[in-house]
């Protein structure tokens, strides 16, 4: 049975957000299966907060028709380079309002709604009041995440947001979550287990493939001869990425080790200032790189880093880990013991885990891999194998098709 499916995700290519690329691939695969697919998204501005070249933010929105038959509906949203909480809230809320109006004007059989931002949860609830059906895709659990990072402290507001969260869960046809920790979290909040679908994130292992360490990217940036420790992705509030600079400082006397941070985010400037102030000479920074060269970027690494802020990440598996696995690079995860990410690394056999916020432990893990090329190769190969066997694009998008179209 074919259906009319709406996918609601604020971030979408040409933005570099991993979730946007996954939604783009999901849309393609659903359309290839015969469904009519519309993606409701914003005008591309992430992460700089400035409209990308070639776009003009129109109040009434606009449609883009792709070659694969997918319609991309661009909706107006507030755009600002400011990193303030108020600016971000306006950005999220404006997309919530415009995407709700846009979806109400076009009836679909079912919607997949990606959260965060948390405002999208409200979109789903309001769509349900209008008689529409939706599946909620939970990439991070709010308000829990905001409370854990200290961004949200007002007890009355926490209670209100928690009430909205539970209401959205109750009204959703199904809730797709990305890890077993998410399943436990929702079950503890009273969500029936049969309503929860565990569907991990994926990466296209045919698009991102292992390349030689010496490639166009590594040669251009002069790291082809170094043992390169790569942090690639968003440098956000919950990332705990400050610890990367701490480890780099401890490794300054280790010959041949370069620490590279490739990405953008709200705390990147703070880390750059820390590196400048302390004169940490073995750490370098680059912005997000074009998707077309992502295989080279990831393959330039000797090891890939995953970090999460201490006290956070019990229920989180950063999507950047999939890129390292696709490039067959070993991983070092600075995360909470027993967290979803720690368990993922152990299950995949793809790397080493150290406690979060511990620069000494992180530097020690880097030294260990620096001194053992055979271990690096084995961990990288095992990670790539795990990805191919368990997290392939076609396997995971088929699970989403089943959640959206139970009789599919």
ZAMARGU-4260 file (C-alpha; in steps of 0.2 Angstrom, whole numbers, plus 5000, padded with zeros to 4 digits):
<rodrens>
0) 5000/5000/5000 | 5007/5017/4995 | 5005/5032/5006 | 5007/5051/5006 | 5021/5054/5019
5) 5027/5070/5026 | 5044/5071/5034 | 5046/5086/5046 | 5065/5090/5050 | 5071/5108/5052
10) 5089/5104/5045 | 5091/5098/5027 | 5104/5098/5014 | 5114/5108/5009 | 5116/5110/5028
15) 5129/5098/5034 | 5118/5092/5049 | 5119/5073/5049 | 5100/5071/5052 | 5096/5081/5037
20) 5106/5069/5026 | 5097/5054/5034 | 5080/5062/5031 | 5085/5066/5013 | 5090/5047/5010
25) 5075/5041/5019 | 5064/5052/5008 | 5073/5045/4992 | 5070/5027/4998 | 5052/5030/5002
30) 5049/5038/4986 | 5058/5023/4977 | 5045/5012/4986 | 5031/5021/4977 | 5026/5033/4991
35) 5022/5051/4988 | 5035/5061/4999 | 5036/5079/5005 | 5050/5085/5016 | 5045/5100/5027
40) 5061/5109/5031 | 5068/5127/5033 | 5079/5138/5023 | 5097/5132/5024 | 5107/5143/5037
45) 5115/5130/5049 | 5127/5132/5057 | 5132/5150/5053 | 5115/5157/5056 | 5116/5165/5039
50) 5106/5160/5023 | 5116/5150/5011 | 5120/5157/4994 | 5106/5156/4982 | 5092/5156/4994
55) 5080/5170/4999 | 5069/5167/5015 | 5051/5169/5008 | 5037/5172/5021 | 5026/5160/5010
60) 5039/5147/5008 | 5043/5138/4992 | 5044/5121/4984 | 5059/5112/4977 | 5055/5096/4966
65) 5069/5083/4966 | 5073/5071/4952 | 5068/5057/4963 | 5051/5064/4964 | 5052/5070/4982
70) 5045/5088/4985 | 5055/5098/4997 | 5045/5112/5005 | 5056/5126/5012 | 5047/5135/5026
75) 5051/5153/5033 | 5061/5154/5049 | 5070/5167/5059 | 5088/5167/5055 | 5102/5175/5065
80) 5120/5172/5068 | 5118/5176/5086 | 5121/5161/5097 | 5110/5167/5112 | 5096/5157/5119
85) 5083/5169/5114 | 5089/5169/5096 | 5089/5150/5095 | 5071/5149/5103 | 5065/5161/5090
90) 5073/5151/5076 | 5065/5135/5083 | 5048/5142/5086 | 5047/5151/5069 | 5050/5135/5060
95) 5037/5126/5071 | 5024/5139/5067 | 5028/5140/5048 | 5030/5121/5046 | 5013/5118/5055
100) 5004/5130/5044 | 5012/5122/5029 | 5008/5104/5034 | 4990/5109/5038 | 4988/5115/5020
105) 4994/5099/5013 | 4986/5083/5019 | 4997/5068/5021 | 4992/5050/5028 | 5006/5051/5041
110) 5020/5062/5046 | 5037/5058/5053 | 5042/5072/5065 | 5060/5074/5070 | 5064/5080/5088
115) 5074/5091/5093 | 5071/5104/5091 | 5058/5101/5105 | 5046/5114/5097 | 5043/5100/5083
120) 5035/5090/5097 | 5021/5103/5098 | 5019/5103/5079 | 5015/5084/5081 | 5002/5087/5095
125) 4993/5101/5085 | 4993/5090/5070 | 4985/5076/5080 | 4972/5088/5086 | 4968/5092/5068
130) 4965/5073/5065 | 4982/5070/5057 | 4993/5055/5061 | 5012/5056/5066 | 5027/5045/5071
135) 5039/5054/5082 | 5057/5052/5079 | 5067/5056/5095 | 5085/5060/5092 | 5087/5067/5109
140) 5076/5067/5124 | 5069/5084/5130 | 5067/5092/5142 | 5079/5079/5150 | 5094/5085/5139
145) 5092/5103/5144 | 5090/5099/5162 | 5106/5088/5162 | 5116/5102/5154 | 5110/5115/5166
150) 5102/5125/5152 | 5085/5123/5160 | 5083/5125/5179 | 5066/5133/5182 | 5056/5119/5190
155) 5039/5125/5184 | 5045/5126/5166 | 5052/5109/5168 | 5035/5102/5174 | 5026/5110/5159
160) 5038/5104/5146 | 5038/5086/5154 | 5019/5087/5152 | 5020/5092/5134 | 5033/5078/5131
165) 5022/5065/5138 | 5007/5071/5129 | 5016/5070/5113 | 5021/5053/5116 | 5003/5048/5120
170) 4996/5056/5104 | 5010/5048/5092 | 5006/5033/5082 | 5023/5027/5086 | 5039/5033/5093
175) 5056/5029/5084 | 5071/5030/5096 | 5089/5028/5092 | 5096/5018/5107 | 5091/5005/5120
180) 5094/5019/5133 | 5080/5029/5125 | 5068/5014/5126 | 5071/5013/5145 | 5069/5031/5147
185) 5052/5032/5138 | 5046/5016/5146 | 5050/5023/5163 | 5038/5038/5158 | 5024/5026/5155
190) 5025/5024/5136 | 5019/5006/5131 | 5034/4996/5125 | 5024/4991/5109 | 5023/5009/5104
195) 5042/5011/5104 | 5052/5006/5089 | 5071/5005/5091 | 5078/5011/5075 | 5096/5017/5076
200) 5104/5030/5065 | 5113/5025/5049 | 5126/5031/5037 | 5127/5026/5018 | 5142/5015/5019
205) 5143/5015/5000 | 5145/5034/5000 | 5157/5035/5014 | 5171/5023/5011 | 5188/5020/5018
210) 5202/5030/5009 | 5221/5030/5011 | 5226/5042/5025 | 5237/5051/5012 | 5223/5059/5001
215) 5219/5076/4994 | 5212/5083/5010 | 5227/5077/5021 | 5240/5083/5009 | 5232/5100/5007
220) 5232/5102/5026 | 5249/5095/5029 | 5243/5080/5040 | 5247/5066/5029 | 5262/5062/5039
225) 5255/5064/5056 | 5246/5053/5068 | 5230/5063/5067 | 5217/5063/5080 | 5201/5069/5073
230) 5185/5077/5081 | 5173/5079/5067 | 5155/5086/5069 | 5145/5098/5079 | 5154/5106/5094
235) 5139/5109/5104 | 5135/5112/5122 | 5133/5094/5127 | 5148/5088/5117 | 5160/5091/5131
240) 5173/5094/5117 | 5183/5106/5128 | 5192/5090/5134 | 5200/5088/5117 | 5210/5104/5120
245) 5215/5097/5137 | 5221/5081/5129 | 5230/5090/5116 | 5239/5100/5129 | 5245/5085/5137
250) 5251/5077/5121 | 5262/5092/5115 | 5278/5083/5119 | 5273/5068/5109 | 5281/5069/5092
255) 5270/5067/5077 | 5253/5069/5085 | 5241/5082/5078 | 5224/5085/5085 | 5211/5091/5072
260) 5194/5098/5075 | 5183/5099/5060 | 5166/5107/5062 | 5156/5121/5070 | 5146/5124/5085
265) 5142/5135/5100 | 5157/5131/5110 | 5170/5130/5096 | 5176/5148/5099 | 5178/5145/5117
270) 5190/5130/5113 | 5199/5140/5100 | 5202/5154/5113 | 5208/5141/5126 | 5220/5134/5113
275) 5227/5151/5109 | 5228/5157/5127 | 5238/5141/5132 | 5249/5141/5116 | 5243/5123/5112
280) 5253/5121/5096 | 5247/5103/5091 | 5229/5107/5089 | 5221/5114/5073 | 5203/5120/5068
285) 5194/5119/5052 | 5175/5123/5048 | 5163/5110/5041 | 5169/5102/5025 | 5159/5099/5009
290) 5150/5082/5009 | 5158/5077/4993 | 5175/5075/5002 | 5169/5068/5018 | 5177/5051/5014
295) 5194/5060/5013 | 5191/5070/5028 | 5187/5055/5039 | 5200/5044/5031 | 5213/5057/5035
300) 5211/5052/5053 | 5222/5039/5063 | 5208/5039/5076 | 5191/5048/5078 | 5185/5056/5094
305) 5168/5055/5102 | 5166/5066/5118 | 5151/5070/5129 | 5149/5082/5143 | 5151/5073/5161
310) 5134/5069/5168 | 5126/5069/5151 | 5125/5056/5137 | 5118/5041/5147 | 5105/5040/5133
315) 5114/5047/5118 | 5125/5040/5103 | 5132/5054/5093 | 5130/5052/5074 | 5148/5057/5071
320) 5153/5039/5077 | 5145/5032/5061 | 5157/5042/5050 | 5172/5035/5059 | 5166/5017/5057
325) 5162/5020/5038 | 5179/5026/5036 | 5186/5011/5045 | 5194/5022/5058 | 5196/5017/5077
330) 5186/5027/5090 | 5190/5034/5107 | 5175/5038/5116 | 5176/5050/5131 | 5158/5046/5139
335) 5150/5040/5154 | 5153/5022/5159 | 5138/5011/5155 | 5130/5024/5143 | 5123/5020/5126
340) 5139/5026/5117 | 5150/5016/5129 | 5140/5000/5126 | 5139/5004/5107 | 5158/5005/5106
345) 5160/4989/5116 | 5147/4980/5105 | 5155/4985/5089 | 5172/4982/5095 | 5178/4998/5086
350) 5188/5007/5099 | 5192/5012/5117 | 5182/5021/5130 | 5187/5033/5144 | 5178/5043/5157
355) 5171/5060/5152 | 5180/5075/5157 | 5196/5066/5160 | 5210/5073/5149 | 5223/5062/5156
360) 5213/5046/5152 | 5209/5053/5135 | 5228/5057/5131 | 5232/5040/5138 | 5221/5031/5125
365) 5228/5042/5111 | 5245/5037/5116 | 5240/5018/5117 | 5233/5019/5099 | 5248/5029/5093
370) 5260/5016/5099 | 5250/5001/5091 | 5246/5002/5073 | 5240/4984/5072 | 5227/4988/5086
375) 5221/5003/5076 | 5219/4993/5060 | 5209/4979/5069 | 5198/4991/5078 | 5194/5001/5062
380) 5191/4985/5052 | 5179/4978/5065 | 5170/4995/5066 | 5167/4995/5047 | 5161/4977/5048
385) 5149/4981/5062 | 5142/4995/5052 | 5139/4985/5036 | 5131/4971/5045 | 5120/4981/5057
390) 5118/4999/5051 | 5116/4999/5033 | 5105/5012/5024 | 5093/5000/5016 | 5091/4990/5032
395) 5087/5005/5043 | 5076/5015/5031 | 5066/4999/5028 | 5062/4999/5047 | 5056/5017/5046
400) 5045/5012/5031 | 5037/4999/5043 | 5034/5011/5057 | 5026/5024/5045 | 5017/5011/5035
405) 5013/4996/5046 | 5004/4987/5031 | 5018/4992/5019
</rodrens>
